[in-house]
Amino acid sequence: MSNGIRVAALDDIPQGEGLAVDRAITGTTDDIALLRDTDDAVYALDDTCTHEDASLADGWVEDGFVECPLHASRFCLKSGEVQGLPATRNTCPHRVEVRDGEVWLFPGETP
């Protein structure tokens, strides 16, 4: 198990919004969206919507879901499962931890 990558301060991600972390930093095939729910919990999903080429980090985050800004597909923040069409494929979740106000990402590790 890795120690993770420090990718942001919690204050860098407003409640209900997201922040994309470049794949050059994460070593993944897609950028990763850090998503801060309205209850302050932070989640990480592959950034590109599985329906169209849109950034989930630019979507709306609320009540455990992120809604794609392009066609309103919804994904569960915890599992990456599709919760609303037009997307039909799940996205990939990644483990994330908040320690002392810092956000640590564990790319490729299941939450």
N, C-alpha and C positions, 0 to 999 in steps of 0.2 A: 504494500500500500504506500502510495506517495504522500508527501507532505502537502501537495497541492501547489497551485500557482496563485499568488496574490494578484488579483485582477482589478480591484476597485475598492474605494471606501464606500461604506453603506450610504453615506450622504451623496455620493455621485449618482445614485439611482433614486429618483423621486418616487414616492408611493404611487402605485398605479401605472408605472411606466417601465421601460426597459433600457438596456445599454448593450450594444453589440461589442463583443471581444473578438478581435481579428484572429483568423485561423493561423496566422504566422506566430502568434503568441501561444495559442492553445495546442498547436500541432495536430489539429483535427482537419477533416475534409471540408467542414463548413465552419463559418463563424459561429460563435455561441452567444445566445441572447441571455443576459442576466435579467430576470424579471422580478420586480418587487411588488408583491401583492399589497392590497389595502390594509392588511393586518401586519405589515412589515416583514413578512417571511420572504426570503429570496430563493428563487429557483433558477435553473439553467436548462435551456433546451437548444437544440440546433436552431440556428437563426432563420434559415430559409423555410418559408411555408411549403408544405408538401404539395400544395395545389398549384401555386404560381410563384414566380420569382419575386417574393416580397419579404421584407425583414420583419420577423416577429417582434424584434426589439422596438419597432415603430408602432406596434399594436397597442391595444387597450388591455390593461391587466386589472382584473377585479374578481373577487370571490372564487379564487382557485383556478381561474382560466385566463388565457390570453386569446384575444380576438385579432386575427390578421387584418391589417389596415386596407388590404386590397379588395377582398371579397367576403370578409367577415367569417371565415372559417374559425372555429374555436378549438383550442387544445387544452387539455388538463395540465396544469403546471407541475403536478407531482409525477405523472406517468408519461406525459407526451401524447396520450391517446386523443384521437379526434373526437370532438364533442359536438361538431356542427359542420354541415356541408358548406361549400362544395368540396373541401378536402376529404379524401377517403383513406389516406395513409397516415399513420402515426408519425410523430417526430421523435427524435432521440433525446431523452433526459440525461443530465449529468449531475453528479453529486456536487453540492456547493455547501460551504459553511461560512457563517459569520462569526468572526472572533475579534473581540475588542473593537468593533466598528469597522473591521476590514473584511472584505469578501474574498474567500479562497475557493478556487475552482479545481475540481478533480476531473479533467476531461476523460471521457470514456468509462468512468466509474458509475455504476448504477446508484441512484440515490437510495 
